[in-house]
Amino acid sequence: MLAIDVEAPPDQQIPGDCNRDAVLDLSDAVCIFGILFTGRPSLFPCGNGLPDDPGNVALLDMQPDGVIDLSDGVRILQFLFAVGPPHPLAVTGNERRGCVSIPVCLAGAPTEAPCYRAVTPPRTARMW
């Protein structure tokens, strides 16, 4: 069966996906810790890249307490490895890959948009 990747609207994001690799995983906790403590990467993915940008808060505030800090990276680790709660905006049943609309965090360049959906073309009868 043939499936074609189609880019989703630019406001579609995976809650908690700091590095925008289209999955919530260990690297997203590392991304948060890196920005906060080492400056690598240098900015968060939304808006002006700062931790108080509304897009970054919506995307990465796992607690949610209105700020991005150490506790958000820890919460990702708890979710992944210790049966902690998912991001408040996460898609139930698809918390690691489900996309939601976060209008204040537009994806920017198409290569940065983490949400794609697989579209299977309709089957047509073959005439021999």
C-alpha positions as CSV (number, residue, x, y, z in Angstrom):
1,M,0.0,0.0,0.0
2,L,1.4,3.4,-1.0
3,A,1.5,6.2,1.5
4,I,2.5,9.8,0.8
5,D,3.7,12.2,3.4
6,V,1.8,15.5,3.4
7,E,2.8,18.5,5.4
8,A,0.3,19.5,8.1
9,P,-0.7,23.1,8.7
10,P,2.2,25.1,10.2
11,D,0.5,25.5,13.6
12,Q,0.5,21.7,14.2
13,Q,3.0,20.7,16.8
14,I,3.8,17.7,19.0
15,P,3.5,19.0,22.5
16,G,6.9,18.8,24.2
17,D,8.9,18.3,21.0
18,C,11.7,20.8,21.7
19,N,14.0,19.7,18.9
20,R,11.2,19.2,16.4
21,D,12.2,15.8,15.3
22,A,8.5,14.7,15.1
23,V,8.6,12.6,18.3
24,L,8.6,13.3,22.0
25,D,11.6,11.4,23.3
26,L,14.7,11.7,25.5
27,S,16.3,14.2,23.1
28,D,13.5,16.7,23.9
29,A,14.5,16.7,27.6
30,V,18.1,17.1,26.6
31,C,17.1,20.0,24.3
32,I,15.4,21.8,27.2
33,F,18.3,21.2,29.6
34,G,20.8,22.2,26.8
35,I,19.1,25.6,26.2
36,L,18.7,26.3,29.9
37,F,22.1,25.3,31.1
38,T,24.6,25.2,28.2
39,G,23.1,27.4,25.5
40,R,23.2,24.6,23.0
41,P,20.9,24.8,21.1
42,S,20.8,28.5,21.7
43,L,17.0,29.1,21.4
44,F,13.7,27.4,22.0
45,P,11.8,26.6,18.8
46,C,9.0,29.1,18.8
47,G,8.7,32.9,18.3
48,N,11.7,34.8,19.7
49,G,13.3,31.6,21.1
50,L,13.1,32.8,24.7
51,P,11.6,30.7,27.5
52,D,8.8,33.3,28.1
53,D,7.6,33.4,24.5
54,P,3.9,32.2,24.6
55,G,4.6,29.7,21.8
56,N,7.4,28.1,23.8
57,V,5.4,28.0,27.0
58,A,2.4,26.3,25.1
59,L,4.7,23.8,23.4
60,L,7.1,22.9,26.2
61,D,5.6,23.7,29.6
62,M,5.0,20.1,30.7
63,Q,3.9,21.0,34.3
64,P,2.0,23.4,33.4
65,D,3.1,26.2,35.6
66,G,3.5,28.9,33.0
67,V,7.3,28.8,32.7
68,I,9.9,26.6,31.1
69,D,12.4,25.4,33.5
70,L,14.3,22.3,34.8
71,S,11.0,20.7,35.9
72,D,9.7,20.5,32.4
73,G,12.7,18.5,31.2
74,V,12.3,16.3,34.3
75,R,8.6,15.8,33.5
76,I,9.4,14.6,30.0
77,L,11.7,12.0,31.6
78,Q,9.0,11.0,34.1
79,F,6.5,10.6,31.3
80,L,8.9,8.5,29.2
81,F,10.5,6.3,31.9
82,A,8.4,6.4,35.1
83,V,4.8,6.5,33.9
84,G,4.4,10.2,34.6
85,P,1.6,12.3,33.1
86,P,1.9,13.5,29.5
87,H,1.9,17.1,28.3
88,P,-1.5,18.7,29.1
89,L,-2.1,19.3,25.3
90,A,-1.0,15.8,24.3
91,V,-3.2,13.6,22.1
92,T,-4.7,10.9,24.2
93,G,-3.4,7.5,23.0
94,N,-0.7,9.1,20.8
95,E,1.2,11.3,23.3
96,R,4.6,10.9,21.7
97,R,3.6,11.7,18.1
98,G,0.2,13.3,18.1
99,C,0.0,16.8,16.6
100,V,-2.2,19.5,18.0
101,S,-2.8,23.1,17.0
102,I,-0.5,25.6,18.8
103,P,-1.2,28.8,16.9
104,V,1.3,30.8,18.9
105,C,4.1,28.5,17.8
106,L,4.2,28.4,14.0
107,A,6.7,26.0,12.5
108,G,8.6,28.5,10.4
109,A,10.4,27.0,7.5
110,P,8.7,23.9,6.0
111,T,11.7,21.7,7.0
112,E,11.0,22.6,10.6
113,A,7.4,21.5,10.6
114,P,7.3,18.4,12.7
115,C,3.8,17.2,11.9
116,Y,3.1,15.1,8.8
117,R,0.2,12.8,8.1
118,A,0.3,9.8,5.9
119,V,-2.2,9.9,3.1
120,T,-3.0,6.6,1.3
121,P,-4.3,7.2,-2.3
122,P,-7.6,5.5,-3.1
123,R,-7.2,2.2,-4.8
124,T,-8.4,2.0,-8.4
125,A,-9.3,-1.0,-10.4
126,R,-6.7,-2.1,-12.8
127,M,-7.6,-2.9,-16.4
128,W,-5.3,-5.4,-18.1
